[in-house]
């Protein structure tokens, strides 16, 4: 999937536009009020605890500003569900990159165009 499509889809999922960030690791980010959503287009994670991170080019992180882990997980699940509904992405939802919460694959023949509900 082209990076601009991922940024557009994640912006839609967040309800706010992600913007480029001048950071060594973070490529795009958005403040959603109580949390940041950050995107990295590359990472060096490898398979860990059965999760094949090396198969995924991009990583997005939800970081609650008050370290409210329940609220952080709820937002991550919401964004995951919205992205999964598009049928374009192979996704892993993890908790602190240590626990697999959910996974999905793109729908066969999924369109790469803008088909957001």
N, C-alpha and C positions, 0 to 999 in steps of 0.2 A: 504494500500500500504506500503510495507517495506520502511523504512527510506532511505536506500541506493538507492532505485529506485527513490525516490523523489529528493534526492540530485543529482543524475545522470541526471534526467530529467530537473531539474532547472538549472544545470550547462550547459546543452545543450541549454536551452532557453536563458541563459545569454551569451553564447559564451565564457565562461570562467569557470574554475573549482572552485566550492565552496570548502572551506577548513574549518576544525574544528576550532572553536574559544574558547578560555578560557575566558568565560564571564558568569556571573550569568544567563542571560536571552537568549543570542544569542548562538545557537549551531553551525551554519555554516555561512560563509559570503564570499563574493567576491567583489572586487573592479572592477567596469566596466568602469573606467576612470573618469567619472564625478559624479558617484554615487556608493553607496554600496547597495548590495542586501543581506539581513540578514534573516536567517531562525531560527525560534523557534519551537521546537518539542512539546512544551506544552505552554499553556497560561491559564489565568483565566478569559477570557472574557465570558460574558453571553449574552443572547439575548438583543439587543439594537436596537431600532427603526425598529423592524421587522426583523432584521438580526440575524439568529440563530448561533452566534459564537460558542456556546457550542457544536455544532455538528461537529466542525472542530478541529482536533487534532493539526494541524500545522498552522503556520502563517509565511508568508514571507513579508518583508517590503522593500520598495525601498526608499532610502534616498539620495537625491541630495546634494552634498557637498556645493553647492552655494545657497541652498534653492530655486532653480528655480522650482517652483511648476508645471509649464507647462511641462517642460522637465521630471520632476519626474513622473507625471501622464502618459506622453507618453511612458516612459520606462515600467511603471507598466502595461499599456494596452498591450504593445508588449509582455511582458513575460506571461501575462494572456492568450493572444491569442495563443501563442506557446504551453503552457501547455494544454489549452483546446483542441488544435488540436490533441493531443495524445489520447484523449477520455478516459483517466484513472481516472481522478480526478473530484471530486465535488469541485467547486471553487466559491468563492465570491471575487469580485473586489470592493474594497471600497476606498473612499477618506477619509483619516484620521480617519478611523473606524467610520465615522459619516454618510456617504452617500453611498448608494449602487449604484454602477455604472453598474455592470453586474454580472450574475451568470450562472453557467453551471453545469450539472451533467455528470457522466461518461456514455459513450455509453454502452448499454446493451452488455454483453459478452466481454467487453474490455479486451484485453490481458494485463497481467502485465509484459510481457517481453519487450525487447527493440525494439519498433516498430517506432522509431522516423523517420520522413521523411528525 
